[in-house]
Amino acid sequence: MEPAAAKAAAEYLIKGCPPPDDEALLRASAGISFLTDFLRGQYLEDYIPSGGSKIKFVTGRSGSGKTHFGRLIRKAAEDAGFLTVTFSARDIWLHDFSILYLEILRQCSLEHILKGCADQIIREMGDDPSAIPEGQTYMDYLSDKGEADAITRSSIREALRTRFTRNPRLDNNFALCCSLLTGSILGHPVLEAANEALLLSWLYGDKSVKLSQLRALGLSPARITKFNARNMLRSLCEAVKLSGHAGIFVFADDLEILVNRAGSERVRYTKLRRDDTYESIRQLIDDIDSMRYLFFLFGFDRELADNESSGLKSYQALWMRIQNEVSGTHFNRFADILDLDVLSDQIYSPAVMCEMAEKLGGILCEAGLPFHPLDEEKALTLTDRARYGGLGLPILVNQYVVKGDGDDV
């Protein structure tokens, strides 16, 4: 690792946070492959790309590695061909599903998706998208070769209809927008710049768009709301698959903000908005089997599950859908709620903890910073602290490597 990258990663480790750099993140991981390899093989490389969808929740005490785990799965999803979305519930409101949908759309980039759809059509037509000179459309390219005849134009229109407007899995407005915009990328049918901007503004939820303008383009006069956003997400997932990607992976972290009443938080949930969030997640769970190519991972501290007055248990319609019917001491990798505290008891042996400490120490050393080696005897002490304290084992190992056996550990 380059010294600058090591220094940046070390700064995050000192704060007790997972490094944002993927290389450093992988280097700082130990033991968790027991779960990440399973999810990658079962879901990211098999079930989801084959047309399935799944929602999972990851929880545990503070410092149990939820964010680290979520970012590892995100990296695995990227490697498997997914478009990935990561955000904190501290930054994005969750009580209105349209806000969540629009954030997913923004991070996936509809323009990137439709460019992928256009490239797929070009390949079907027997050409290589990379052979088209920069700044030219596909029709420009065909015209230069003398192949922009009526039959070719008809084939392009038929490919657009097959993918979008005749696709029963797409929302009608979404399908028509995608067809028009992809056609514009290909250069046929040509879409005026003003109309292209209008369609993109509507798709990205711009409320200043006049609905009367949509009728002129053949769209129904409707806005994206919390009532149709799940259908729009379903359509987006289909478009992502059509563009050549495996699907969409979404990691929504820090859901414990729902029960946090601290005035310093930028996003604060009233009881009404909290219940609306729970209902939104409940509806997503009920609709997930009708969606394809989608993996949702929600992360939260144990407080959200344990707080009976305002946590998940306070909204029975949701809690009944996600609670594990059978619980035991052995970690179940198929469970909807992945409890990293239970996983910790199973996989973080003294040897694994020492391996983790060695990896963390290696990053600090490369950054020119001191660190404290961990032996198995000290690892057992940290295990006892985690069992009876409020912090998870990963953060305790991190703190020991950074600070040693001080009062803060």
SEDODREN-175223 format. One record per atom (N, C-alpha, C): residue in one letter; x, y, z. Coordinates in steps of 0.2 Angstrom, whole numbers, plus 5000, padded with zeros to 4 digits. Example, Ala and Ser with C-alpha at 12.3 -4.5 7.8 and 13.67 -1.06 7.14 Angstrom:
<atoms>
a506649725039
a506249785039
a506649845039
s506449895035
s506849955036
s506450005039
</atoms>
This chain:
<atoms>
m500449945000
m500050005000
m500450065000
e500250114996
e500650174996
e500650215002
p501150245004
p501250285011
p500650335012
a500450365007
a499850415008
a499250375009
a499150315005
a498550275006
a498550245013
a499150225015
a499150195022
a499050245028
k499250305027
k499150355032
k498450375032
a498050385026
a497350395026
a496950345029
a497150275028
a496850225031
a496950225039
a497550235041
a497650235048
a497250295052
e497150345048
e496750395052
e496050375053
y495750335049
y495150305050
y495150255056
l495650215056
l495750165061
l495850195068
i496150245068
i496250285075
i495550305077
k495150325073
k494450345075
k494050295076
g494250225075
g493850175076
g493350155070
c493450185064
c493050175058
c493350135053
p493050105049
p493350065043
p493550105038
p494150095035
p494450135030
p494050135024
p493950195020
p493550195014
p493850165008
d494550155008
d494850125003
d494750055003
d494550024997
d494449954997
d495049914998
e495649924996
e496249884997
e496349885005
a496349945008
a496449945015
a495849905019
l495249915017
l494649875020
l494749805020
l495049775014
l495149705014
l495749685018
r496249725018
r496849715022
r496649715030
a496149755032
a496049755039
a495449705041
s495249655037
s494749615038
s495049545040
a494749515045
a494949445047
a494349415050
g494249345048
g493749305051
g493049315048
i492849375045
i492249395043
i492049355036
s492549335033
s492449295026
s492049235027
f491949215033
f491449155035
f490749175032
l490649245033
l489949265031
l489949295024
t490449345023
t490449375016
t490549325010
d490949275011
d491049225006
d490349185004
f490049175010
f489349145009
f488849185005
l488849245007
l488349295004
l488549304997
r489149314995
r489349324988
r489149264984
g489349204987
g489249144983
g488449124982
q488049134987
q487349114987
q486949164984
y487049224985
y486649284983
y486949324977
l487549344978
l487849394973
l488049364966
e488249294967
e488449264961
e487949214958
d487349204962
d486849154960
d486149174960
y485849184966
y485149194967
y484949264964
i485249314965
i485049384963
i485149394955
p485749374952
p485849384945
p485349334941
s485149284944
s484649234941
s483949264941
g483749324944
g483149344945
g482849354952
g483149334957
g482949344964
g483049414967
s482749424972
s482849484976
s482849464983
k483249504988
k483349484995
k483449544999
i483149545005
i483249605010
i483549565016
k484049595018
k484349565025
k484549625029
f484549615036
f484749665041
f485349635044
v485849685046
v486449665050
v486449715056
t486549685062
t486449715068
t487049695073
g487049725078
g487549705083
g487749765088
r488149755093
r488349815097
r488749865093
s488849925096
s489249975093
s489949945093
g490249955087
g490949925086
g490949855084
s490349825082
s490349755081
s490549735073
g490649795069
g490849785062
g490349785057
k489749815059
k489249825054
k489349855048
t489649915049
t489849965043
t490449925039
h490949905042
h491449865039
h491149805035
f490749765038
f490449715034
f490049735028
g489649785029
g489249815023
g489649835018
r490249865019
r490649895014
r491049835010
l491149785014
l491449725011
l490949685006
i490349685008
i489849655004
i489749704998
r489749764999
r489749814993
r490249804988
k490849794991
k491449774986
k491349714983
a491049664986
a490949594983
a490449604977
a489949644979
a489449654974
a489649694968
e490149744969
e490449774963
e490849724959
d491149684962
d491549634959
d491149584955
a490549574957
a490049524954
a489649564948
g489749624947
g489449664942
g488849704944
f488749714950
f488149754952
f488349824952
l487849864951
l487849934953
l487749944960
t488149984964
t488049984971
t487850054974
v487450054979
v487250114982
v487350104990
t487650154993
t487850155000
t487650225003
f487350225008
f487150295011
f486950275019
s487050335023
s486850325030
s486150355031
a485750325035
a485050355037
a485150415041
r485750435043
r485850505046
r485850555040
d485950535034
d485950585029
d485350585024
i485050525024
i484450515019
i483850505023
w483250535022
w482650525025
w482350455022
l482050415027
l481850345025
l481050345025
h480750395028
h480050385029
h479650395023
d479950425017
d479550425011
d479950385006
f479650335003
f480050284999
f480350324993
s479950374991
s480150404984
s480850434985
i481050464992
i481650494993
i482250434992
l482050374995
l482550324995
l482650304988
y482150294984
y482150274977
y482550324973
l482450394974
l482850444970
l483550444972
e483750424978
e484450414980
e484750364977
i484450304976
i484650244972
i484750264965
l484250294962
l484350314955
l484950364954
r485050414959
r485550454958
r486250424958
q486350374963
q486950344964
q487050294958
c486550264955
c486650214950
c486750254943
s486550314943
s486550354937
s486150324931
l485550354930
l485150324924
l485550334918
e485850394917
e486250404910
e486750344909
h487050324914
h487550264914
h487150204912
i486650194915
i486250134914
i485950134906
l485650184904
l485450184897
l485950184892
k486550214894
k487150204889
k487350124889
g487250094894
g487350014894
g486849984890
c486150004890
c485649974886
c485749994879
a486050054877
a486150064870
a486750024868
d487250014872
d487849974870
d487549894868
q487049874872
q486849804871
q486449804865
i486049854863
i485749854856
i486249854851
i486749894851
i487249894846
i487649834845
r487749794851
r488049724850
r487549684846
e486849684848
e486349644845
e486349654837
m486549724835
m486549734828
m487149714825
g487649684829
g488249654825
g488849704825
d488749754829
d489349804829
d489649804837
d490249834837
d490549844843
d490549914846
p490249934851
p490149994854
p490850034854
s491350004856
s491950034857
s492250054850
a492050034845
a492250054838
a491950124836
i491450144839
i491150204837
i491550264840
p491750314836
p492150364838
p491850414843
e492250434847
e491950484853
e491550544849
g491050554852
g490650614849
g490150594844
q490150534842
q489650514837
q489150464840
t488550464837
t488050424839
t488150354835
y487750304836
y487750244832
y487550254825
m487050304825
m486750314818
m487250354814
d487650394817
d488150434814
d488650384811
y488850334815
y489350284813
y489050244807
l488450224808
l488150184802
l488150224796
s487950294796
s487950334790
s488650334787
d489150344791
d489850344788
d489950284784
k489650224786
k489750164783
k489250154777
g488750194777
g488250184772
g487750134773
e487650124780
e487250074782
e486650094786
a486450164786
a485950194789
a485250184785
d485150124783
d484550124779
d483850114783
a483350104780
a482650104783
a482650034787
i482849984785
i482849924788
i483249924795
t483849954795
t484249964801
t483850004806
r483550064803
r483150104808
r482550064811
s482250034807
s481649994809
s481949944815
s482449914814
s482749864818
s482949894825
i483149954825
i483349994831
i482650004835
r482150034831
r481550044835
r481249984838
e481249924834
e481049864837
e481349844843
a482049854843
a482449834849
a482249874855
l482149944854
l481849984859
l481249964862
r480749944857
r480049924859
r480149864863
t480549814861
t480549744864
t480849754871
r481349804872
r481649804879
r481249854884
f480949904881
f480549944885
f479849944885
t479549974880
t478849994879
t478449924879
r478649874877
r478249814877
r478449764883
n478849794887
n479149754893
n478649754899
p478249704900
p477749704905
p478049714913
r478649714914
r478949724920
r479149794921
l479049834917
l479249904917
l478649954918
d478650004922
d478150054923
d478050084916
n477450104914
n477350134907
n477750194906
n477650244911
n478050304910
n478850294910
f479050254915
f479750234915
f480050204908
a479650154906
a479750124900
a479850174894
l479350214893
l479350264888
l479950314888
c480050334894
c480650384895
c481350344893
c481350284895
c482050244894
c482050234886
s481550224883
s481550204876
s481750274872
l481450324874
l481550394871
l482350414872
l482550404878
l483250424880
l483750384877
t483650314877
t484050274874
t484150284866
g483550294863
g483550314856
g483950374855
s483950424859
s484250484858
s485050464859
i485250424863
i485950404863
i486150364857
l485750324854
l485850294848
l485850334842
g485450394843
g485450434837
g484850424833
h484350374835
h483750364832
h483250324837
p482650354837
p482350414835
p482750474839
v482850524835
v483150584838
v482650624843
l482950644849
l482550674854
l482850744855
e482350794854
e482650864855
e482950874862
a483450914863
a483850924869
a483350944875
a482850994873
a482351014878
a481950954881
n481750914876
n481350854879
n481750804883
e482350794881
e482850754884
e482950774891
a483050844892
a483050874899
a482450864903
l481850874899
l481250864903
l481150794906
l481250744902
l481250674904
l481650664910
l482350684909
l482750674915
l482550704921
s482350764920
s482050804926
s481550764930
w481050744926
w480450704928
w480750644932
l481150604929
l481350544931
l481750554938
y482150604939
y482550624945
y482050664950
g481450664949
g480950694954
g480950764954
d481050804949
d481050874949
d480350894949
k480050924955
k479350944956
k479151004952
s479651034949
s479551094945
s479251074938
v479351014936
v479150994929
v478350994929
k478151034924
k477351034923
k477150974920
l476650944923
l476350884920
l476050884913
s475850944912
s475550954905
s476050944900
q476750954901
q477250944896
q477350874895
l477150834900
l477350754899
l476850724894
r476250754894
r475750724889
r475950734882
a476350784880
a476550794873
a477050744871
l477350714876
l477850654874
l477550584875
g476850584877
g476550524877
g476550494884
l476750524889
l476850504896
l476150524900
s475950484905
s475450494909
s475650554914
p475150604915
p475350654920
p475350634927
a475950604929
a475950584936
a476650594938
r476750614945
r477350624948
r477650564951
i478250554953
i478550504957
i478350514964
t478050474968
t477850484975
t477950414979
k477850424985
k477950364989
k477550304987
f476950324984
f476450264982
f476750234976
n477050264971
n477250224965
n478050214965
a478450234970
a479150234970
a479350164970
r479050114973
r479250044973
r479250014966
n478650034963
n478550014956
n479150044951
m479350104953
m479850134949
m480550094950
l480650074957
l481250044958
l481249974955
r480649944955
r480649874951
r480849884944
s480649944941
s480749954934
s481549974933
l481750004938
l482550024938
l482949964938
c482749914942
c483149854942
c483149814936
e482549814932
e482549784926
e482949814921
a482949884921
a483349924916
a484149904918
v484249904924
v484949884926
v485249824923
k484749774923
k484949704920
k484949714913
l484549754910
l484549754902
l485249794900
s485549834905
s486149864903
s486749824903
g486649764906
g487249714906
g487449704913
h487249734918
h487449734925
h487049674928
a487349644934
a487049594937
a486349614941
g486349674944
g485849704948
g486049764952
i485649774957
i485749834961
i485849804968
f486449834972
f486549814979
f486449884982
v486049884988
v485949944992
v486149924999
f486549965002
f486749965009
f486550025012
a486050025017
a485750085021
a485950075028
d486450115030
d486750105037
d486450155042
d486650145048
d486450185054
d485750195055
l485350145054
l484550145055
l484450165062
e484850155067
e484750165074
e484550245075
i484650285070
i484550355070
i483750365072
l483350315070
l482650315071
l482450325078
v482850295083
v482650305090
v483150345093
n483550385090
n484050435093
n483650505093
r483650535099
r483250595099
r483750655100
a484450645099
a484950695100
a484750755096
g484850805099
g484650875095
g485250885090
s485850855091
s486350875086
s486350835080
e485850785079
e485750755073
e485450795068
r485650795061
r485350835056
r484650805054
v484650735054
v484050705053
v483750675059
r483150705061
r482750685067
r482050655066
y481950595068
y481250565067
y480750575072
t480250605070
t479650605075
t479350535075
k478850525080
k478550455080
k478150445073
l477850495070
l477550485064
l477950465059
r478550505058
r479050485053
r479350415054
r479450405060
r479750335062
r479350285060
d478650285061
d478150235059
d478150235052
d478150295049
d478150295041
d478750255038
t479250265042
t479850225039
t479750145040
y479550125046
y479450055047
y478950035042
e478450065041
e477950045036
e478250045029
s478650085027
s478950085021
s479350025020
i479750005025
i480149945025
i479749885025
r479149885028
r478749835028
r478449815021
q478249875018
q477949865011
q478549845006
l479149865007
l479649835003
l479749765004
i479749745010
i479749665011
i479249635008
d478649655008
d478049625005
d478149624998
d478449674995
d478449674988
d479149644985
i479549624989
i480249604987
i480249544982
d479749494983
d479649444979
d479449454972
s479149514971
s478949534964
s479449574961
m480049584964
m480549624961
m481149574959
r481549594955
r482149554952
r482749594953
y483349554954
y483949584953
y484149644958
l483849634964
l483949684970
l484149644976
f484649674979
f484949654986
f484949714991
f484549714996
f484549765001
f484849745007
l485249785010
l485549775017
l485449835021
f485149825027
f485049875031
f485449865038
g485849915040
g486249905046
g486049945051
f486049925057
f485849965063
f486149935070
d486249975075
d486449955081
d485949915085
r486149875090
r485649835093
r485049875096
e485249935098
e484649975101
e484049975097
l484049975091
l483449975087
l483049915087
a483349865089
a483049795090
a482749795097
d483149815102
d483049805109
d482549855112
n482449915109
n482049975111
n481349955110
e480949935115
e480249905113
e479749965113
s479950025115
s479450085114
s479550115108
s480150115104
s480150155098
s480550115093
g480850055095
g481250015090
g480849975085
l481149925082
l480749885077
l480149845081
k480249825087
k479749795090
k479049835091
s479149895091
s478549945092
s478149945086
y478349915081
y477949915074
y477849845073
q477349815075
q477249735075
q477249715068
a476949755063
a476849735056
a477549725053
l478049755055
l478649745052
l479049695056
w479049695063
w479449655067
w479249575066
m478549565064
m478349495063
m478649475056
r478849515052
r479149495046
r479849485046
i480249515051
i480949505050
i481249465056
q480849455062
q481149415067
q481249345065
n481849315068
n481949245067
n481549205071
e481149165068
e480649115071
e481049065076
v481649045074
v481948995078
v482649025079
s482849035085
s483549065087
s483949015091
g484549025090
g485048975093
g485649005094
t486148965097
t486848995099
t487248995092
h487048945087
h487448945081
h487248995076
f487649035073
f487549085068
f487249055062
n486649085060
n486249055054
n486349105048
r486749085043
r486949135038
r486349145033
f485849105034
f485249115030
f484749165033
a484849175039
a484349215043
a484249285040
d483649315041
d483549385038
d483949435042
i483949425049
i484349475053
i485049435055
l485549465053
l486249445054
l486549475060
d486549435065
d486749465072
d487549455072
l487949515072
l488649505072
l488949495079
d488549505084
d488749485091
d488749405092
v488249375089
v488249305089
v488749275084
l488849305079
l489449285074
l490149295078
s490149345081
s490849365085
s490949305090
d490449285093
d490649225098
d490849165094
q490649155088
q490749095084
q491449095081
i491649155078
i492249155073
i492849195076
y492749235081
y493249275084
y493649245089
s494049185087
s494449155092
s495049195094
p495449185099
p496049225100
p496549225094
a496549165091
a496949165085
a496749215079
v496049215078
v495849265073
v495949335075
m495849345082
m495849415085
m496649435084
c497049395085
c497849415084
c497949425077
e497649385072
e497749405065
e497449465063
m496849485066
m496549555065
m497049605067
a497349595073
a497749645076
a498349655072
e498649605069
e499249605065
e499149645059
k498549635056
k498349665050
k498249745051
l497949765057
l497849835058
l498549865060
g498949825064
g499649855065
g500049865059
g499949815054
g500349825048
g500149895044
i499549915044
i499349975041
i499650035045
l499550035052
l499850085056
l500650095055
c500950035054
c501650035053
c501850065047
e501450045041
e501650075035
e501450155035
a501050175039
a500950245040
a501450285044
g501850245047
g502450275051
g502150285058
l501650245060
l501350255067
l501450195071
p501550205078
p501650155083
p500950115083
f501050045085
f500450005087
f500649955092
h500149925095
h500249875101
h500049805099
p500549765098
p500449695096
p499949655101
l499549615099
l499049575103
l499249505104
d499249475110
d499449405110
d498749375112
e498749305113
e498149265114
e497849275121
e498349285126
e498149295132
e497749365133
k497949415130
k497649475130
k496949475126
a496949435121
a496349425117
a495849395121
l495949345125
l495449315130
l495149375134
t495649415137
t495349475141
t494849515137
l495049535131
l494549575127
l493949535125
t493949475125
t493349435124
t492849435130
d493149435136
d492749445142
d492449515142
r492849565140
r492549635140
r492049645135
a492049605129
a491549615124
a490949575127
r491049525130
r490449485133
r490049525138
y490349555142
y489949595147
y489949665146
g490249695141
g490249765140
g489749785134
g489849845132
g489349875127
g489649885120
l490349865120
l490649865113
l490849795110
g490849795104
g490949735100
g491749715100
l491849655099
l492549635099
l493049675093
p492749685087
p493249715082
p493449785085
i493049825088
i493249885090
i493749885096
l493649835100
l494049825106
l494749805103
v494749765098
v495449745095
v495749805092
n495349845089
n495649905086
n495849955091
q495549965096
q495750015101
q496349985105
y496449925106
y497049895109
y497649905104
v497549895098
v498149905093
v498349975093
v497850025093
v498050095093
v498250125099
k497950105105
k498050135111
k498450095116
g498450035115
g498649985120
g498149975126
d498449955132
d497949935137
d497849995142
g497650045139
g497450105143
g496750105146
d496650165149
d495950165152
d495350165147
d495550185140
d495050195135
d494850125132
v495250075134
v495150015130
v494649975135
</atoms>
